[in-house]
Amino acid sequence: MAYGDSLDEAVTELNETKKAWFSSCLRRNIRIPEPVNKKYSGKLLVRMPKSLHAHLAEEADEENVSLNLSL
């Protein structure tokens, strides 16, 4: 656990905590997992009631936007 009164202090504390954790794992022969670098498509499928879908489609029409708007 790490915390600080400012962002810089918190990051410094976090780095010290990370070093201590790595050191502890190495001393105890505990495997350190590799970093995870996942890529995300930006797509999300959401199931909803038909009535909510209709309401959202009507709102989108009123605002002249698509429900499938890409950002």
C-alpha positions as CSV (number, residue, x, y, z in Angstrom):
1,M,0.0,0.0,0.0
2,A,1.2,3.5,-0.8
3,Y,-0.2,7.0,-0.4
4,G,1.0,10.6,-0.4
5,D,-0.2,14.1,0.3
6,S,0.5,15.1,-3.4
7,L,0.6,13.2,-6.7
8,D,4.4,13.4,-6.8
9,E,4.6,12.0,-3.2
10,A,2.2,9.2,-4.0
11,V,4.1,8.2,-7.1
12,T,7.4,8.2,-5.2
13,E,5.8,6.1,-2.4
14,L,4.3,3.7,-5.1
15,N,7.7,3.2,-6.7
16,E,9.3,2.5,-3.3
17,T,6.5,0.0,-2.5
18,K,7.0,-1.6,-5.9
19,K,10.7,-2.0,-5.3
20,A,10.1,-3.6,-1.9
21,W,7.6,-6.0,-3.4
22,F,10.0,-7.1,-6.2
23,S,12.8,-7.5,-3.7
24,S,10.6,-9.6,-1.4
25,C,9.5,-11.8,-4.3
26,L,13.1,-12.4,-5.4
27,R,14.3,-13.2,-1.9
28,R,11.4,-15.7,-1.4
29,N,11.7,-17.2,-4.9
30,I,8.2,-16.1,-5.8
31,R,7.4,-15.8,-9.5
32,I,6.8,-12.2,-10.7
33,P,4.2,-12.1,-13.4
34,E,4.9,-10.5,-16.7
35,P,3.1,-7.1,-17.4
36,V,-0.2,-7.5,-19.3
37,N,-0.5,-5.4,-22.5
38,K,-4.0,-6.0,-23.7
39,K,-5.4,-4.1,-26.7
40,Y,-9.1,-3.2,-26.7
41,S,-11.3,-2.7,-29.7
42,G,-13.5,0.0,-28.3
43,K,-16.6,-2.1,-28.9
44,L,-19.0,-3.0,-26.1
45,L,-22.1,-5.1,-26.5
46,V,-24.9,-4.3,-24.1
47,R,-28.2,-6.1,-23.7
48,M,-31.1,-3.9,-22.7
49,P,-34.9,-4.0,-22.7
50,K,-36.5,-3.1,-26.0
51,S,-38.3,-0.2,-24.4
52,L,-35.0,1.4,-23.3
53,H,-33.5,0.8,-26.8
54,A,-36.4,2.5,-28.4
55,H,-36.1,5.5,-25.9
56,L,-32.4,5.8,-26.6
57,A,-32.9,5.6,-30.4
58,E,-35.5,8.4,-30.2
59,E,-33.2,10.5,-28.1
60,A,-30.4,10.0,-30.6
61,D,-32.7,11.0,-33.5
62,E,-33.6,14.2,-31.7
63,E,-29.9,15.0,-31.2
64,N,-29.1,13.9,-34.8
65,V,-26.5,11.4,-33.6
66,S,-26.2,7.6,-34.1
67,L,-26.4,5.1,-31.4
68,N,-23.3,3.6,-32.9
69,L,-21.3,6.8,-32.8
70,S,-17.6,6.2,-33.1
71,L,-15.4,8.5,-31.0
